[in-house]
Amino acid sequence: MLYTVAHGVIPPLVRAVWRPTVEGLHHVPTTGPVIVASNHLSFFDSVVIPVVVPRKVVFLAKSDYFTGTGVKGAAQRAWFEGLGMLPVDRDDTKAAIASLDTALEVLRRGEAFGIYPEGTRSRDGRLYRGRTGVAHLALTAGCPVLPVGLQGTEDIQPVGSNRPRLRGVDVTVRFGEPITVAGEYDGVPTGRARRDLTDRIMTAIAGLTGQEQAGTYNERAASTT
């Protein structure tokens, strides 16, 4: 109920403020499970993608966003729940592993699950090597992966800024052709299959964004917001 009400308000508001350019929307499957795999430049990535996709996309968000108190905490919780986000404790290893089970449950319900294969935001604009969790999900669920390329979201709220910019920001969201996995990795050792599929996904994302590929993993900073 909360999602239905909030989703009728938040997407039009976000589109009116930032006016994102959207390309390739016809590639988004209208039904069935799909993994929406994107590059990661900003906290706002998880806001922009759900408001331009014409179906619910579930992302995981830091549990801190759901535990605030008072009016501000309630408003923040309503915002994230209204966008279809689910809480996860990123600093708890067991919880992080359990988040994969949460993702699989979302996919088994026939919904879309959003993920950033880089693991954390790129702070230098480069595209980092993908972690194989995205491939684990796709191969386990047998569902397609929709590559997404974001540009400009890092300018909405630059690192160090405590409030979003409402003007002078050009945001582009590009959707690529879905990458199918059903039957493609039969007989391939699990580790090799996950690595190959992950690399295919990252190559597709790079083609949408034009980012320089770092060739290494992106490590999360000691303190993030």
PyMOL commands that place a pseudoatom at each C-alpha (Angstrom):
pseudoatom trace, name=CA, resn=MET, resi=1, chain=A, elem=C, hetatm=0, pos=[0.000, 0.000, 0.000]
pseudoatom trace, name=CA, resn=LEU, resi=2, chain=A, elem=C, hetatm=0, pos=[2.760, 2.455, 0.968]
pseudoatom trace, name=CA, resn=TYR, resi=3, chain=A, elem=C, hetatm=0, pos=[4.656, 1.647, -2.217]
pseudoatom trace, name=CA, resn=THR, resi=4, chain=A, elem=C, hetatm=0, pos=[1.566, 2.239, -4.355]
pseudoatom trace, name=CA, resn=VAL, resi=5, chain=A, elem=C, hetatm=0, pos=[0.813, 5.591, -2.754]
pseudoatom trace, name=CA, resn=ALA, resi=6, chain=A, elem=C, hetatm=0, pos=[4.402, 6.852, -2.656]
pseudoatom trace, name=CA, resn=HIS, resi=7, chain=A, elem=C, hetatm=0, pos=[5.188, 5.653, -6.171]
pseudoatom trace, name=CA, resn=GLY, resi=8, chain=A, elem=C, hetatm=0, pos=[2.361, 7.811, -7.438]
pseudoatom trace, name=CA, resn=VAL, resi=9, chain=A, elem=C, hetatm=0, pos=[4.118, 10.854, -5.976]
pseudoatom trace, name=CA, resn=ILE, resi=10, chain=A, elem=C, hetatm=0, pos=[7.904, 10.303, -5.994]
pseudoatom trace, name=CA, resn=PRO, resi=11, chain=A, elem=C, hetatm=0, pos=[8.554, 9.458, -9.689]
pseudoatom trace, name=CA, resn=PRO, resi=12, chain=A, elem=C, hetatm=0, pos=[6.686, 12.495, -11.094]
pseudoatom trace, name=CA, resn=LEU, resi=13, chain=A, elem=C, hetatm=0, pos=[8.470, 14.711, -8.557]
pseudoatom trace, name=CA, resn=VAL, resi=14, chain=A, elem=C, hetatm=0, pos=[11.941, 13.376, -9.394]
pseudoatom trace, name=CA, resn=ARG, resi=15, chain=A, elem=C, hetatm=0, pos=[11.310, 13.550, -13.138]
pseudoatom trace, name=CA, resn=ALA, resi=16, chain=A, elem=C, hetatm=0, pos=[10.058, 17.129, -12.823]
pseudoatom trace, name=CA, resn=VAL, resi=17, chain=A, elem=C, hetatm=0, pos=[13.096, 18.259, -10.822]
pseudoatom trace, name=CA, resn=TRP, resi=18, chain=A, elem=C, hetatm=0, pos=[15.978, 16.547, -12.662]
pseudoatom trace, name=CA, resn=ARG, resi=19, chain=A, elem=C, hetatm=0, pos=[14.366, 15.716, -16.018]
pseudoatom trace, name=CA, resn=PRO, resi=20, chain=A, elem=C, hetatm=0, pos=[16.537, 12.645, -16.722]
pseudoatom trace, name=CA, resn=THR, resi=21, chain=A, elem=C, hetatm=0, pos=[17.143, 11.636, -20.322]
pseudoatom trace, name=CA, resn=VAL, resi=22, chain=A, elem=C, hetatm=0, pos=[16.102, 7.991, -20.757]
pseudoatom trace, name=CA, resn=GLU, resi=23, chain=A, elem=C, hetatm=0, pos=[17.285, 5.792, -23.620]
pseudoatom trace, name=CA, resn=GLY, resi=24, chain=A, elem=C, hetatm=0, pos=[16.526, 2.163, -24.465]
pseudoatom trace, name=CA, resn=LEU, resi=25, chain=A, elem=C, hetatm=0, pos=[13.507, 1.845, -22.196]
pseudoatom trace, name=CA, resn=HIS, resi=26, chain=A, elem=C, hetatm=0, pos=[12.053, -0.666, -24.658]
pseudoatom trace, name=CA, resn=HIS, resi=27, chain=A, elem=C, hetatm=0, pos=[14.733, -3.133, -23.494]
pseudoatom trace, name=CA, resn=VAL, resi=28, chain=A, elem=C, hetatm=0, pos=[13.160, -3.374, -20.019]
pseudoatom trace, name=CA, resn=PRO, resi=29, chain=A, elem=C, hetatm=0, pos=[11.181, -6.652, -19.717]
pseudoatom trace, name=CA, resn=THR, resi=30, chain=A, elem=C, hetatm=0, pos=[7.632, -5.755, -18.703]
pseudoatom trace, name=CA, resn=THR, resi=31, chain=A, elem=C, hetatm=0, pos=[7.073, -8.948, -16.734]
pseudoatom trace, name=CA, resn=GLY, resi=32, chain=A, elem=C, hetatm=0, pos=[9.041, -11.753, -15.110]
pseudoatom trace, name=CA, resn=PRO, resi=33, chain=A, elem=C, hetatm=0, pos=[12.190, -11.785, -12.997]
pseudoatom trace, name=CA, resn=VAL, resi=34, chain=A, elem=C, hetatm=0, pos=[15.075, -9.617, -14.150]
pseudoatom trace, name=CA, resn=ILE, resi=35, chain=A, elem=C, hetatm=0, pos=[18.261, -8.291, -12.580]
pseudoatom trace, name=CA, resn=VAL, resi=36, chain=A, elem=C, hetatm=0, pos=[18.834, -4.593, -13.225]
pseudoatom trace, name=CA, resn=ALA, resi=37, chain=A, elem=C, hetatm=0, pos=[22.638, -4.205, -13.117]
pseudoatom trace, name=CA, resn=SER, resi=38, chain=A, elem=C, hetatm=0, pos=[24.027, -0.685, -13.173]
pseudoatom trace, name=CA, resn=ASN, resi=39, chain=A, elem=C, hetatm=0, pos=[27.214, 1.283, -12.714]
pseudoatom trace, name=CA, resn=HIS, resi=40, chain=A, elem=C, hetatm=0, pos=[27.275, 3.175, -9.425]
pseudoatom trace, name=CA, resn=LEU, resi=41, chain=A, elem=C, hetatm=0, pos=[28.111, 6.871, -9.168]
pseudoatom trace, name=CA, resn=SER, resi=42, chain=A, elem=C, hetatm=0, pos=[25.837, 8.258, -6.486]
pseudoatom trace, name=CA, resn=PHE, resi=43, chain=A, elem=C, hetatm=0, pos=[23.441, 7.566, -3.652]
pseudoatom trace, name=CA, resn=PHE, resi=44, chain=A, elem=C, hetatm=0, pos=[20.771, 8.883, -6.049]
pseudoatom trace, name=CA, resn=ASP, resi=45, chain=A, elem=C, hetatm=0, pos=[21.289, 6.008, -8.501]
pseudoatom trace, name=CA, resn=SER, resi=46, chain=A, elem=C, hetatm=0, pos=[18.816, 3.968, -6.446]
pseudoatom trace, name=CA, resn=VAL, resi=47, chain=A, elem=C, hetatm=0, pos=[16.289, 6.788, -6.768]
pseudoatom trace, name=CA, resn=VAL, resi=48, chain=A, elem=C, hetatm=0, pos=[16.703, 7.575, -10.451]
pseudoatom trace, name=CA, resn=ILE, resi=49, chain=A, elem=C, hetatm=0, pos=[16.438, 4.003, -11.756]
pseudoatom trace, name=CA, resn=PRO, resi=50, chain=A, elem=C, hetatm=0, pos=[13.150, 3.121, -9.986]
pseudoatom trace, name=CA, resn=VAL, resi=51, chain=A, elem=C, hetatm=0, pos=[11.461, 6.352, -11.081]
pseudoatom trace, name=CA, resn=VAL, resi=52, chain=A, elem=C, hetatm=0, pos=[12.192, 5.858, -14.796]
pseudoatom trace, name=CA, resn=VAL, resi=53, chain=A, elem=C, hetatm=0, pos=[11.500, 2.113, -15.024]
pseudoatom trace, name=CA, resn=PRO, resi=54, chain=A, elem=C, hetatm=0, pos=[7.798, 1.374, -15.657]
pseudoatom trace, name=CA, resn=ARG, resi=55, chain=A, elem=C, hetatm=0, pos=[7.747, -1.465, -13.110]
pseudoatom trace, name=CA, resn=LYS, resi=56, chain=A, elem=C, hetatm=0, pos=[8.863, -1.923, -9.528]
pseudoatom trace, name=CA, resn=VAL, resi=57, chain=A, elem=C, hetatm=0, pos=[12.621, -2.345, -9.061]
pseudoatom trace, name=CA, resn=VAL, resi=58, chain=A, elem=C, hetatm=0, pos=[13.734, -3.521, -5.621]
pseudoatom trace, name=CA, resn=PHE, resi=59, chain=A, elem=C, hetatm=0, pos=[17.079, -2.273, -4.302]
pseudoatom trace, name=CA, resn=LEU, resi=60, chain=A, elem=C, hetatm=0, pos=[18.768, -2.987, -0.991]
pseudoatom trace, name=CA, resn=ALA, resi=61, chain=A, elem=C, hetatm=0, pos=[19.553, 0.046, 1.172]
pseudoatom trace, name=CA, resn=LYS, resi=62, chain=A, elem=C, hetatm=0, pos=[21.494, 0.580, 4.386]
pseudoatom trace, name=CA, resn=SER, resi=63, chain=A, elem=C, hetatm=0, pos=[19.409, -0.456, 7.383]
pseudoatom trace, name=CA, resn=ASP, resi=64, chain=A, elem=C, hetatm=0, pos=[20.229, 2.898, 9.001]
pseudoatom trace, name=CA, resn=TYR, resi=65, chain=A, elem=C, hetatm=0, pos=[17.806, 4.547, 6.596]
pseudoatom trace, name=CA, resn=PHE, resi=66, chain=A, elem=C, hetatm=0, pos=[14.918, 2.575, 8.124]
pseudoatom trace, name=CA, resn=THR, resi=67, chain=A, elem=C, hetatm=0, pos=[15.654, 3.042, 11.831]
pseudoatom trace, name=CA, resn=GLY, resi=68, chain=A, elem=C, hetatm=0, pos=[15.488, 6.812, 12.293]
pseudoatom trace, name=CA, resn=THR, resi=69, chain=A, elem=C, hetatm=0, pos=[13.205, 8.285, 14.938]
pseudoatom trace, name=CA, resn=GLY, resi=70, chain=A, elem=C, hetatm=0, pos=[10.871, 11.245, 15.038]
pseudoatom trace, name=CA, resn=VAL, resi=71, chain=A, elem=C, hetatm=0, pos=[9.299, 12.981, 12.080]
pseudoatom trace, name=CA, resn=LYS, resi=72, chain=A, elem=C, hetatm=0, pos=[12.512, 12.951, 10.028]
pseudoatom trace, name=CA, resn=GLY, resi=73, chain=A, elem=C, hetatm=0, pos=[13.040, 9.241, 10.623]
pseudoatom trace, name=CA, resn=ALA, resi=74, chain=A, elem=C, hetatm=0, pos=[9.459, 8.423, 9.693]
pseudoatom trace, name=CA, resn=ALA, resi=75, chain=A, elem=C, hetatm=0, pos=[9.673, 10.508, 6.525]
pseudoatom trace, name=CA, resn=GLN, resi=76, chain=A, elem=C, hetatm=0, pos=[12.966, 8.896, 5.525]
pseudoatom trace, name=CA, resn=ARG, resi=77, chain=A, elem=C, hetatm=0, pos=[11.592, 5.411, 6.148]
pseudoatom trace, name=CA, resn=ALA, resi=78, chain=A, elem=C, hetatm=0, pos=[8.471, 6.186, 4.099]
pseudoatom trace, name=CA, resn=TRP, resi=79, chain=A, elem=C, hetatm=0, pos=[10.651, 7.502, 1.255]
pseudoatom trace, name=CA, resn=PHE, resi=80, chain=A, elem=C, hetatm=0, pos=[12.789, 4.365, 1.016]
pseudoatom trace, name=CA, resn=GLU, resi=81, chain=A, elem=C, hetatm=0, pos=[9.904, 1.952, 1.497]
pseudoatom trace, name=CA, resn=GLY, resi=82, chain=A, elem=C, hetatm=0, pos=[7.927, 3.912, -1.064]
pseudoatom trace, name=CA, resn=LEU, resi=83, chain=A, elem=C, hetatm=0, pos=[10.698, 3.340, -3.598]
pseudoatom trace, name=CA, resn=GLY, resi=84, chain=A, elem=C, hetatm=0, pos=[10.511, -0.395, -2.933]
pseudoatom trace, name=CA, resn=MET, resi=85, chain=A, elem=C, hetatm=0, pos=[13.834, -0.624, -1.090]
pseudoatom trace, name=CA, resn=LEU, resi=86, chain=A, elem=C, hetatm=0, pos=[14.671, -3.298, 1.471]
pseudoatom trace, name=CA, resn=PRO, resi=87, chain=A, elem=C, hetatm=0, pos=[17.016, -2.796, 4.465]
pseudoatom trace, name=CA, resn=VAL, resi=88, chain=A, elem=C, hetatm=0, pos=[20.379, -4.561, 4.774]
pseudoatom trace, name=CA, resn=ASP, resi=89, chain=A, elem=C, hetatm=0, pos=[23.209, -4.169, 7.272]
pseudoatom trace, name=CA, resn=ARG, resi=90, chain=A, elem=C, hetatm=0, pos=[26.217, -3.722, 4.990]
pseudoatom trace, name=CA, resn=ASP, resi=91, chain=A, elem=C, hetatm=0, pos=[28.661, -4.044, 7.886]
pseudoatom trace, name=CA, resn=ASP, resi=92, chain=A, elem=C, hetatm=0, pos=[27.359, -7.452, 8.990]
pseudoatom trace, name=CA, resn=THR, resi=93, chain=A, elem=C, hetatm=0, pos=[28.919, -10.265, 6.939]
pseudoatom trace, name=CA, resn=LYS, resi=94, chain=A, elem=C, hetatm=0, pos=[26.114, -12.708, 7.741]
pseudoatom trace, name=CA, resn=ALA, resi=95, chain=A, elem=C, hetatm=0, pos=[23.497, -10.128, 6.813]
pseudoatom trace, name=CA, resn=ALA, resi=96, chain=A, elem=C, hetatm=0, pos=[25.299, -9.421, 3.539]
pseudoatom trace, name=CA, resn=ILE, resi=97, chain=A, elem=C, hetatm=0, pos=[25.170, -13.115, 2.663]
pseudoatom trace, name=CA, resn=ALA, resi=98, chain=A, elem=C, hetatm=0, pos=[21.500, -13.231, 3.664]
pseudoatom trace, name=CA, resn=SER, resi=99, chain=A, elem=C, hetatm=0, pos=[20.884, -10.323, 1.293]
pseudoatom trace, name=CA, resn=LEU, resi=100, chain=A, elem=C, hetatm=0, pos=[21.565, -12.679, -1.620]
pseudoatom trace, name=CA, resn=ASP, resi=101, chain=A, elem=C, hetatm=0, pos=[18.745, -14.870, -0.344]
pseudoatom trace, name=CA, resn=THR, resi=102, chain=A, elem=C, hetatm=0, pos=[16.542, -11.781, -0.140]
pseudoatom trace, name=CA, resn=ALA, resi=103, chain=A, elem=C, hetatm=0, pos=[17.406, -10.956, -3.739]
pseudoatom trace, name=CA, resn=LEU, resi=104, chain=A, elem=C, hetatm=0, pos=[16.584, -14.483, -4.880]
pseudoatom trace, name=CA, resn=GLU, resi=105, chain=A, elem=C, hetatm=0, pos=[13.217, -14.276, -3.126]
pseudoatom trace, name=CA, resn=VAL, resi=106, chain=A, elem=C, hetatm=0, pos=[12.458, -11.053, -4.995]
pseudoatom trace, name=CA, resn=LEU, resi=107, chain=A, elem=C, hetatm=0, pos=[13.342, -12.747, -8.280]
pseudoatom trace, name=CA, resn=ARG, resi=108, chain=A, elem=C, hetatm=0, pos=[11.315, -15.844, -7.448]
pseudoatom trace, name=CA, resn=ARG, resi=109, chain=A, elem=C, hetatm=0, pos=[8.304, -13.556, -7.026]
pseudoatom trace, name=CA, resn=GLY, resi=110, chain=A, elem=C, hetatm=0, pos=[8.820, -12.498, -10.636]
pseudoatom trace, name=CA, resn=GLU, resi=111, chain=A, elem=C, hetatm=0, pos=[10.015, -9.006, -9.723]
pseudoatom trace, name=CA, resn=ALA, resi=112, chain=A, elem=C, hetatm=0, pos=[12.970, -6.858, -10.795]
pseudoatom trace, name=CA, resn=PHE, resi=113, chain=A, elem=C, hetatm=0, pos=[15.988, -6.622, -8.500]
pseudoatom trace, name=CA, resn=GLY, resi=114, chain=A, elem=C, hetatm=0, pos=[18.509, -3.795, -8.786]
pseudoatom trace, name=CA, resn=ILE, resi=115, chain=A, elem=C, hetatm=0, pos=[22.199, -4.324, -8.049]
pseudoatom trace, name=CA, resn=TYR, resi=116, chain=A, elem=C, hetatm=0, pos=[25.531, -2.548, -8.490]
pseudoatom trace, name=CA, resn=PRO, resi=117, chain=A, elem=C, hetatm=0, pos=[28.144, -5.157, -9.452]
pseudoatom trace, name=CA, resn=GLU, resi=118, chain=A, elem=C, hetatm=0, pos=[30.975, -2.747, -8.515]
pseudoatom trace, name=CA, resn=GLY, resi=119, chain=A, elem=C, hetatm=0, pos=[29.849, -3.096, -4.908]
pseudoatom trace, name=CA, resn=THR, resi=120, chain=A, elem=C, hetatm=0, pos=[30.156, 0.567, -3.980]
pseudoatom trace, name=CA, resn=ARG, resi=121, chain=A, elem=C, hetatm=0, pos=[30.203, 3.977, -5.617]
pseudoatom trace, name=CA, resn=SER, resi=122, chain=A, elem=C, hetatm=0, pos=[32.987, 4.972, -7.962]
pseudoatom trace, name=CA, resn=ARG, resi=123, chain=A, elem=C, hetatm=0, pos=[34.631, 8.081, -6.542]
pseudoatom trace, name=CA, resn=ASP, resi=124, chain=A, elem=C, hetatm=0, pos=[36.852, 8.781, -9.541]
pseudoatom trace, name=CA, resn=GLY, resi=125, chain=A, elem=C, hetatm=0, pos=[34.360, 8.177, -12.354]
pseudoatom trace, name=CA, resn=ARG, resi=126, chain=A, elem=C, hetatm=0, pos=[35.949, 4.952, -13.566]
pseudoatom trace, name=CA, resn=LEU, resi=127, chain=A, elem=C, hetatm=0, pos=[34.072, 1.669, -13.924]
pseudoatom trace, name=CA, resn=TYR, resi=128, chain=A, elem=C, hetatm=0, pos=[35.452, -0.940, -11.547]
pseudoatom trace, name=CA, resn=ARG, resi=129, chain=A, elem=C, hetatm=0, pos=[35.564, -4.704, -11.902]
pseudoatom trace, name=CA, resn=GLY, resi=130, chain=A, elem=C, hetatm=0, pos=[32.292, -6.432, -11.155]
pseudoatom trace, name=CA, resn=ARG, resi=131, chain=A, elem=C, hetatm=0, pos=[31.871, -8.767, -8.210]
pseudoatom trace, name=CA, resn=THR, resi=132, chain=A, elem=C, hetatm=0, pos=[30.343, -12.112, -9.078]
pseudoatom trace, name=CA, resn=GLY, resi=133, chain=A, elem=C, hetatm=0, pos=[27.294, -11.871, -6.825]
pseudoatom trace, name=CA, resn=VAL, resi=134, chain=A, elem=C, hetatm=0, pos=[25.306, -10.552, -9.788]
pseudoatom trace, name=CA, resn=ALA, resi=135, chain=A, elem=C, hetatm=0, pos=[26.160, -13.658, -11.814]
pseudoatom trace, name=CA, resn=HIS, resi=136, chain=A, elem=C, hetatm=0, pos=[25.365, -15.923, -8.867]
pseudoatom trace, name=CA, resn=LEU, resi=137, chain=A, elem=C, hetatm=0, pos=[21.877, -14.436, -8.736]
pseudoatom trace, name=CA, resn=ALA, resi=138, chain=A, elem=C, hetatm=0, pos=[21.314, -14.634, -12.488]
pseudoatom trace, name=CA, resn=LEU, resi=139, chain=A, elem=C, hetatm=0, pos=[22.530, -18.221, -12.818]
pseudoatom trace, name=CA, resn=THR, resi=140, chain=A, elem=C, hetatm=0, pos=[20.622, -19.389, -9.737]
pseudoatom trace, name=CA, resn=ALA, resi=141, chain=A, elem=C, hetatm=0, pos=[17.380, -17.709, -10.742]
pseudoatom trace, name=CA, resn=GLY, resi=142, chain=A, elem=C, hetatm=0, pos=[17.870, -18.400, -14.461]
pseudoatom trace, name=CA, resn=CYS, resi=143, chain=A, elem=C, hetatm=0, pos=[16.760, -14.860, -15.266]
pseudoatom trace, name=CA, resn=PRO, resi=144, chain=A, elem=C, hetatm=0, pos=[18.096, -12.216, -17.673]
pseudoatom trace, name=CA, resn=VAL, resi=145, chain=A, elem=C, hetatm=0, pos=[20.334, -9.326, -16.646]
pseudoatom trace, name=CA, resn=LEU, resi=146, chain=A, elem=C, hetatm=0, pos=[19.443, -5.841, -17.847]
pseudoatom trace, name=CA, resn=PRO, resi=147, chain=A, elem=C, hetatm=0, pos=[22.592, -3.649, -18.111]
pseudoatom trace, name=CA, resn=VAL, resi=148, chain=A, elem=C, hetatm=0, pos=[22.108, 0.010, -17.206]
pseudoatom trace, name=CA, resn=GLY, resi=149, chain=A, elem=C, hetatm=0, pos=[24.450, 2.929, -17.757]
pseudoatom trace, name=CA, resn=LEU, resi=150, chain=A, elem=C, hetatm=0, pos=[24.082, 6.056, -15.631]
pseudoatom trace, name=CA, resn=GLN, resi=151, chain=A, elem=C, hetatm=0, pos=[25.677, 9.407, -16.336]
pseudoatom trace, name=CA, resn=GLY, resi=152, chain=A, elem=C, hetatm=0, pos=[25.474, 12.609, -14.311]
pseudoatom trace, name=CA, resn=THR, resi=153, chain=A, elem=C, hetatm=0, pos=[23.948, 11.256, -11.096]
pseudoatom trace, name=CA, resn=GLU, resi=154, chain=A, elem=C, hetatm=0, pos=[27.155, 12.058, -9.224]
pseudoatom trace, name=CA, resn=ASP, resi=155, chain=A, elem=C, hetatm=0, pos=[26.413, 15.741, -9.853]
pseudoatom trace, name=CA, resn=ILE, resi=156, chain=A, elem=C, hetatm=0, pos=[23.076, 15.635, -8.033]
pseudoatom trace, name=CA, resn=GLN, resi=157, chain=A, elem=C, hetatm=0, pos=[24.777, 15.437, -4.665]
pseudoatom trace, name=CA, resn=PRO, resi=158, chain=A, elem=C, hetatm=0, pos=[28.588, 15.554, -4.987]
pseudoatom trace, name=CA, resn=VAL, resi=159, chain=A, elem=C, hetatm=0, pos=[30.707, 13.887, -2.298]
pseudoatom trace, name=CA, resn=GLY, resi=160, chain=A, elem=C, hetatm=0, pos=[30.911, 16.263, 0.675]
pseudoatom trace, name=CA, resn=SER, resi=161, chain=A, elem=C, hetatm=0, pos=[27.611, 18.001, -0.104]
pseudoatom trace, name=CA, resn=ASN, resi=162, chain=A, elem=C, hetatm=0, pos=[24.782, 17.706, 2.420]
pseudoatom trace, name=CA, resn=ARG, resi=163, chain=A, elem=C, hetatm=0, pos=[21.933, 18.537, 0.063]
pseudoatom trace, name=CA, resn=PRO, resi=164, chain=A, elem=C, hetatm=0, pos=[21.031, 17.728, -3.552]
pseudoatom trace, name=CA, resn=ARG, resi=165, chain=A, elem=C, hetatm=0, pos=[21.375, 20.189, -6.411]
pseudoatom trace, name=CA, resn=LEU, resi=166, chain=A, elem=C, hetatm=0, pos=[18.048, 20.978, -8.018]
pseudoatom trace, name=CA, resn=ARG, resi=167, chain=A, elem=C, hetatm=0, pos=[19.292, 22.758, -11.131]
pseudoatom trace, name=CA, resn=GLY, resi=168, chain=A, elem=C, hetatm=0, pos=[22.087, 22.474, -13.659]
pseudoatom trace, name=CA, resn=VAL, resi=169, chain=A, elem=C, hetatm=0, pos=[22.343, 18.673, -13.553]
pseudoatom trace, name=CA, resn=ASP, resi=170, chain=A, elem=C, hetatm=0, pos=[22.203, 16.527, -16.695]
pseudoatom trace, name=CA, resn=VAL, resi=171, chain=A, elem=C, hetatm=0, pos=[21.274, 12.928, -15.909]
pseudoatom trace, name=CA, resn=THR, resi=172, chain=A, elem=C, hetatm=0, pos=[21.110, 10.166, -18.504]
pseudoatom trace, name=CA, resn=VAL, resi=173, chain=A, elem=C, hetatm=0, pos=[19.861, 6.601, -17.985]
pseudoatom trace, name=CA, resn=ARG, resi=174, chain=A, elem=C, hetatm=0, pos=[20.613, 4.092, -20.750]
pseudoatom trace, name=CA, resn=PHE, resi=175, chain=A, elem=C, hetatm=0, pos=[19.207, 0.582, -20.846]
pseudoatom trace, name=CA, resn=GLY, resi=176, chain=A, elem=C, hetatm=0, pos=[20.968, -2.057, -22.891]
pseudoatom trace, name=CA, resn=GLU, resi=177, chain=A, elem=C, hetatm=0, pos=[19.724, -5.287, -24.397]
pseudoatom trace, name=CA, resn=PRO, resi=178, chain=A, elem=C, hetatm=0, pos=[19.059, -7.958, -21.737]
pseudoatom trace, name=CA, resn=ILE, resi=179, chain=A, elem=C, hetatm=0, pos=[21.743, -10.597, -21.302]
pseudoatom trace, name=CA, resn=THR, resi=180, chain=A, elem=C, hetatm=0, pos=[20.179, -14.048, -21.155]
pseudoatom trace, name=CA, resn=VAL, resi=181, chain=A, elem=C, hetatm=0, pos=[21.709, -16.916, -19.208]
pseudoatom trace, name=CA, resn=ALA, resi=182, chain=A, elem=C, hetatm=0, pos=[19.295, -19.823, -19.558]
pseudoatom trace, name=CA, resn=GLY, resi=183, chain=A, elem=C, hetatm=0, pos=[21.221, -22.806, -20.961]
pseudoatom trace, name=CA, resn=GLU, resi=184, chain=A, elem=C, hetatm=0, pos=[24.308, -20.754, -21.812]
pseudoatom trace, name=CA, resn=TYR, resi=185, chain=A, elem=C, hetatm=0, pos=[26.536, -22.072, -19.041]
pseudoatom trace, name=CA, resn=ASP, resi=186, chain=A, elem=C, hetatm=0, pos=[25.435, -25.696, -18.836]
pseudoatom trace, name=CA, resn=GLY, resi=187, chain=A, elem=C, hetatm=0, pos=[28.475, -27.826, -17.972]
pseudoatom trace, name=CA, resn=VAL, resi=188, chain=A, elem=C, hetatm=0, pos=[30.700, -24.815, -17.264]
pseudoatom trace, name=CA, resn=PRO, resi=189, chain=A, elem=C, hetatm=0, pos=[32.397, -24.863, -13.828]
pseudoatom trace, name=CA, resn=THR, resi=190, chain=A, elem=C, hetatm=0, pos=[30.546, -22.580, -11.420]
pseudoatom trace, name=CA, resn=GLY, resi=191, chain=A, elem=C, hetatm=0, pos=[33.422, -20.200, -10.721]
pseudoatom trace, name=CA, resn=ARG, resi=192, chain=A, elem=C, hetatm=0, pos=[34.284, -19.774, -14.389]
pseudoatom trace, name=CA, resn=ALA, resi=193, chain=A, elem=C, hetatm=0, pos=[30.630, -19.245, -15.331]
pseudoatom trace, name=CA, resn=ARG, resi=194, chain=A, elem=C, hetatm=0, pos=[30.161, -16.547, -12.696]
pseudoatom trace, name=CA, resn=ARG, resi=195, chain=A, elem=C, hetatm=0, pos=[33.336, -14.715, -13.683]
pseudoatom trace, name=CA, resn=ASP, resi=196, chain=A, elem=C, hetatm=0, pos=[32.577, -14.852, -17.403]
pseudoatom trace, name=CA, resn=LEU, resi=197, chain=A, elem=C, hetatm=0, pos=[28.985, -13.659, -16.985]
pseudoatom trace, name=CA, resn=THR, resi=198, chain=A, elem=C, hetatm=0, pos=[30.027, -10.856, -14.635]
pseudoatom trace, name=CA, resn=ASP, resi=199, chain=A, elem=C, hetatm=0, pos=[32.634, -9.653, -17.123]
pseudoatom trace, name=CA, resn=ARG, resi=200, chain=A, elem=C, hetatm=0, pos=[30.032, -9.711, -19.902]
pseudoatom trace, name=CA, resn=ILE, resi=201, chain=A, elem=C, hetatm=0, pos=[27.728, -7.588, -17.780]
pseudoatom trace, name=CA, resn=MET, resi=202, chain=A, elem=C, hetatm=0, pos=[30.442, -5.048, -16.986]
pseudoatom trace, name=CA, resn=THR, resi=203, chain=A, elem=C, hetatm=0, pos=[31.451, -4.830, -20.652]
pseudoatom trace, name=CA, resn=ALA, resi=204, chain=A, elem=C, hetatm=0, pos=[27.832, -4.105, -21.557]
pseudoatom trace, name=CA, resn=ILE, resi=205, chain=A, elem=C, hetatm=0, pos=[27.624, -1.392, -18.887]
pseudoatom trace, name=CA, resn=ALA, resi=206, chain=A, elem=C, hetatm=0, pos=[30.879, 0.165, -20.101]
pseudoatom trace, name=CA, resn=GLY, resi=207, chain=A, elem=C, hetatm=0, pos=[29.426, 0.301, -23.596]
pseudoatom trace, name=CA, resn=LEU, resi=208, chain=A, elem=C, hetatm=0, pos=[26.479, 2.293, -22.267]
pseudoatom trace, name=CA, resn=THR, resi=209, chain=A, elem=C, hetatm=0, pos=[28.480, 4.743, -20.164]
pseudoatom trace, name=CA, resn=GLY, resi=210, chain=A, elem=C, hetatm=0, pos=[31.768, 5.172, -22.013]
pseudoatom trace, name=CA, resn=GLN, resi=211, chain=A, elem=C, hetatm=0, pos=[33.585, 4.994, -18.667]
pseudoatom trace, name=CA, resn=GLU, resi=212, chain=A, elem=C, hetatm=0, pos=[37.225, 4.042, -18.436]
pseudoatom trace, name=CA, resn=GLN, resi=213, chain=A, elem=C, hetatm=0, pos=[37.470, 0.552, -16.946]
pseudoatom trace, name=CA, resn=ALA, resi=214, chain=A, elem=C, hetatm=0, pos=[39.709, 0.479, -13.878]
pseudoatom trace, name=CA, resn=GLY, resi=215, chain=A, elem=C, hetatm=0, pos=[40.486, -3.245, -14.136]
pseudoatom trace, name=CA, resn=THR, resi=216, chain=A, elem=C, hetatm=0, pos=[40.497, -3.593, -10.335]
pseudoatom trace, name=CA, resn=TYR, resi=217, chain=A, elem=C, hetatm=0, pos=[37.905, -3.949, -7.615]
pseudoatom trace, name=CA, resn=ASN, resi=218, chain=A, elem=C, hetatm=0, pos=[36.524, -0.859, -5.920]
pseudoatom trace, name=CA, resn=GLU, resi=219, chain=A, elem=C, hetatm=0, pos=[36.992, -1.009, -2.169]
pseudoatom trace, name=CA, resn=ARG, resi=220, chain=A, elem=C, hetatm=0, pos=[34.456, 0.698, 0.059]
pseudoatom trace, name=CA, resn=ALA, resi=221, chain=A, elem=C, hetatm=0, pos=[35.796, 3.673, 1.968]
pseudoatom trace, name=CA, resn=ALA, resi=222, chain=A, elem=C, hetatm=0, pos=[36.100, 3.380, 5.733]
pseudoatom trace, name=CA, resn=SER, resi=223, chain=A, elem=C, hetatm=0, pos=[33.248, 5.846, 6.144]
pseudoatom trace, name=CA, resn=THR, resi=224, chain=A, elem=C, hetatm=0, pos=[30.464, 6.382, 3.602]
pseudoatom trace, name=CA, resn=THR, resi=225, chain=A, elem=C, hetatm=0, pos=[27.188, 8.245, 3.503]
for i in range(1, 225): cmd.bond("trace and resi %d" % i, "trace and resi %d" % (i + 1))
show_as sticks, trace
zoom trace
